Amino acid sequence: MALEFTDSNFEELALKSDKPVMVDFWAEWCGPCRMVGPVVEELAQEYDGKAVIGKVNVDNNPQTAMKYGIRSIPTILFIKNGEVVDRSVGAVPKSQLSQKLEGQLA
Protein backbone atom coordinates (compact mmCIF):
# COMPACT_ATOMS: atom_id res chain seq x y z
CA MET A 1 0.00 0.00 0.00
CA ALA A 2 1.31 3.43 -0.92
CA LEU A 3 2.21 5.68 2.00
CA GLU A 4 0.37 8.92 2.54
CA PHE A 5 2.91 11.71 2.66
CA THR A 6 1.89 14.97 4.34
CA ASP A 7 3.49 18.35 4.92
CA SER A 8 4.40 17.15 8.43
CA ASN A 9 5.87 13.71 7.60
CA PHE A 10 7.40 14.30 4.15
CA GLU A 11 10.90 15.10 5.36
CA GLU A 12 11.02 12.10 7.69
CA LEU A 13 9.49 9.51 5.33
CA ALA A 14 10.72 10.72 1.92
CA LEU A 15 13.83 12.84 2.30
CA LYS A 16 15.48 10.81 5.07
CA SER A 17 14.73 7.42 3.51
CA ASP A 18 17.69 5.14 2.85
CA LYS A 19 15.77 3.68 -0.10
CA PRO A 20 14.76 5.33 -3.39
CA VAL A 21 11.43 7.17 -3.08
CA MET A 22 8.64 7.69 -5.60
CA VAL A 23 6.08 10.37 -4.74
CA ASP A 24 2.80 10.84 -6.60
CA PHE A 25 1.39 14.38 -6.29
CA TRP A 26 -2.36 14.14 -6.90
CA ALA A 27 -5.83 15.49 -6.03
CA GLU A 28 -9.32 13.96 -5.72
CA TRP A 29 -10.72 16.08 -8.57
CA CYS A 30 -7.96 15.20 -11.06
CA GLY A 31 -9.04 12.69 -13.74
CA PRO A 32 -5.55 11.65 -14.88
CA CYS A 33 -4.58 11.25 -11.20
CA ARG A 34 -7.33 8.66 -10.80
CA MET A 35 -5.82 6.74 -13.73
CA VAL A 36 -2.32 6.81 -12.20
CA GLY A 37 -3.49 5.97 -8.65
CA PRO A 38 -3.94 2.20 -9.14
CA VAL A 39 -0.57 2.01 -10.92
CA VAL A 40 1.10 3.68 -7.93
CA GLU A 41 -0.57 1.15 -5.61
CA GLU A 42 0.65 -1.76 -7.78
CA LEU A 43 4.20 -0.41 -7.77
CA ALA A 44 4.04 0.06 -3.99
CA GLN A 45 3.31 -3.68 -3.63
CA GLU A 46 5.87 -4.77 -6.23
CA TYR A 47 8.67 -2.66 -4.73
CA ASP A 48 7.78 -3.26 -1.08
CA GLY A 49 11.05 -3.40 0.86
CA LYS A 50 13.10 -2.06 -2.07
CA ALA A 51 11.66 1.44 -2.45
CA VAL A 52 9.36 3.84 -0.61
CA ILE A 53 6.29 4.72 -2.65
CA GLY A 54 3.67 7.20 -1.58
CA LYS A 55 1.26 9.95 -2.49
CA VAL A 56 0.82 13.62 -1.60
CA ASN A 57 -2.67 15.10 -1.85
CA VAL A 58 -1.84 18.61 -3.10
CA ASP A 59 -5.08 20.10 -1.73
CA ASN A 60 -4.32 18.90 1.80
CA ASN A 61 -0.54 19.45 1.69
CA PRO A 62 0.13 22.67 -0.22
CA GLN A 63 3.53 23.36 1.41
CA THR A 64 5.14 20.23 0.02
CA ALA A 65 3.61 20.76 -3.43
CA MET A 66 4.80 24.39 -3.44
CA LYS A 67 8.29 23.46 -2.24
CA TYR A 68 8.75 21.15 -5.23
CA GLY A 69 7.12 23.49 -7.77
CA ILE A 70 4.24 21.17 -8.59
CA ARG A 71 2.17 23.08 -11.14
CA SER A 72 0.33 20.27 -12.89
CA ILE A 73 -0.82 16.94 -11.59
CA PRO A 74 -0.23 14.12 -11.58
CA THR A 75 3.47 14.78 -11.10
CA ILE A 76 5.64 11.96 -9.83
CA LEU A 77 8.98 12.75 -8.24
CA PHE A 78 11.80 10.27 -7.78
CA ILE A 79 13.97 11.07 -4.76
CA LYS A 80 17.28 9.49 -3.80
CA ASN A 81 19.37 10.54 -0.79
CA GLY A 82 17.00 13.46 -0.14
CA GLU A 83 17.37 14.92 -3.66
CA VAL A 84 14.94 14.90 -6.58
CA VAL A 85 16.71 12.90 -9.29
CA ASP A 86 13.88 12.49 -11.80
CA ARG A 87 10.28 13.48 -12.44
CA SER A 88 7.36 12.46 -14.57
CA VAL A 89 4.43 14.76 -15.38
CA GLY A 90 1.02 13.56 -16.54
CA ALA A 91 -0.53 10.12 -16.79
CA VAL A 92 2.27 7.83 -17.95
CA PRO A 93 2.34 4.05 -18.42
CA LYS A 94 3.35 1.78 -15.56
CA SER A 95 6.34 0.56 -17.58
CA GLN A 96 7.78 4.07 -17.67
CA LEU A 97 7.47 4.49 -13.90
CA SER A 98 8.98 1.03 -13.31
CA GLN A 99 11.90 1.89 -15.55
CA LYS A 100 12.58 5.10 -13.63
CA LEU A 101 12.35 3.24 -10.31
CA GLU A 102 14.70 0.51 -11.51
CA GLY A 103 17.16 3.24 -12.45
CA GLN A 104 17.15 4.47 -8.86
CA LEU A 105 17.72 0.98 -7.47
CA ALA A 106 20.86 0.42 -9.54
Secondary structure by P-SEA (a helix, b strand, c coil): cbbbbccccccccccccccbbbbbbbccccaaaaaaaaaaaaaaaaaccccccccccccccaaaaaaaccccccbbbbbccccccccccccccaaaaaaaaaaaac
